[in-house]
Amino acid sequence: MRIVVYFVVLLVGSSFAATDSCGLPQCTCVETPQVTPGYVRGQLERSTAVFLGTVTHVTFDTTRGAFAEIRVSRRWKGAGDSTVKLYLRQRRDVGTTCDLWLREGEEWLIFATTNDNGALASSFCSASVPRGRADSSITILGISRAP
């Protein structure tokens, strides 16, 4: 009898650990890393594109997922386009704690990689942050280029 009770407690407890307080699947990188030169340079090296920009439009497509159009103001890595389309998540209303939930008008420092479908994508697990929390990373990144 005790073994069954322990198993049920373990099973129920582990299912809660796999979701956040909103019931979304829990991200494996939920703790914000320390912004150090080594961390930022490592993220820069792993990224396909690194840029600062303002979200101009968010699109939800039932077959391809959610995308944000971002007007680039500064660039450290990647193509010189003035506008970037960034993949955000699979669905409009459901995501994970790993997903970036960008809104129109927000300014973000984005570290993006190319996903399996060839689209630029970013998540909470990258060094992407809202502009208000980006000063240290921008200082570490150094000189940027115009789009």
N, C-alpha and C positions, 0 to 999 in steps of 0.2 A: 504494500500500500504506500509506504514512504517513497519508494522509487517512482511510482506513478505521480505522486504529488510533486516531487522534485522536478520530474520531467516536464510536467505542465507548467510549473513556475518558470523553469528555464526557457521553455518554448514561448510562453507569453512575454516574458521579459525581453527575450532577444528580438521579438517582433517590434516592440516599442523602440528598441535601440536603433532599428533600421530606418526610423522615420523621425522627422523633426516635430516641433510642437504643432505644426499645421497639418501633420499627417503626410507630408511630402517625403519621398525617398531621401535619406540622409546622404550628404556628400562626404566623401572620405577626407576632404581637406577643409573642414568647417572652421578650423582655427586660423585666424589671420596671421600670416607669418611676419616675423620682424623684417622691416625694410632695411636691409643692409646692402652695401655695394655688391657683395658677392651674390646675394639673392636676386637683385635687379639685373645685374649683368648676366646671370644664368638664365633668367626669364627672357632677356633680350636675345641671347644666343639661340634659345629654343623656339622663339617666335618667328613667324613668317612676316608679320607686320607689327610695328609698334607706332602708335600715333595718339595725338590728342585731338578730340573733335567733339562737336555738338550733335546730338541725336536730332535729326530733322523729321524722321518718319519711322513708325514701326508698322510692319505689315504681318498679317497672319494668313497663312495659306494652309488649307486643310490637308494638302498632300505633302508640302515641303516644310512646314513648320513656321516659326516666327523669325523674322529678319528685321534688323534696324538699318536705316540709312543714316550715315554719319558724315557730316561735313568736316573735313580734316583741316585743322588749323596749324598743326605742327607734326612733323614726322621724323622718326629716328631710324626706321627700317621699313622696307617694302616699296611697292610701286608708288609713283608720284601722283596718283589720282587725287582729285580734290574731294571726291565723294567715295565712300566705301560702303558696301553692303555686307553686314555682319550677321551671321547665323546665330540665333539665340537659343532656341529650344524646339522640341518636337511639336508642341501643341500650344494653343492660345491660352487656355485656362489651367493647364496642368504642367508642372515642371518639377524641378528638384531644387534643393538648396545649393546645388552647384551652378544653376543657371543665373545669368545676369538678367535682371529685370529692368531694362532701360526704358526711359520715358522720354517723349519728345521734349526738347528744350534743355535736357540735361547735358552737361559737359563731362566727358570721361577720358581718362588715360587708358588706352586699350592695348593689351598684349594679345595678339591673335595668332592662331595657327591655321593651317589648311585641314579641313575635316575630310572624312572618307569620300564625300561627294564633290570635293574640290572647292568648297566654299570657305571663306574666312570665317572662323568661329572663335569664340572666347567663352570663358566661364569664370566662376568664382575661384577656381583652382589656379588661374593665371594671376599675374600681378595687376590685372585690370582693377581700377578704382575710380570713384567719382573724383572730379577735379579738386574738390575741397580736401581730399586726403592724398593728393598726388604730389605735393611739393617736394618731399624727400626723394621720391622716385625720379621726378623731373630733374632735380639737381644731380643725381647720380648718373642719369642718362646723358647729361651734358648738352652739347650743341645739337640743335635740331635743324631740319630743312623745312622750307615752305612746301606745300603740296604742289 
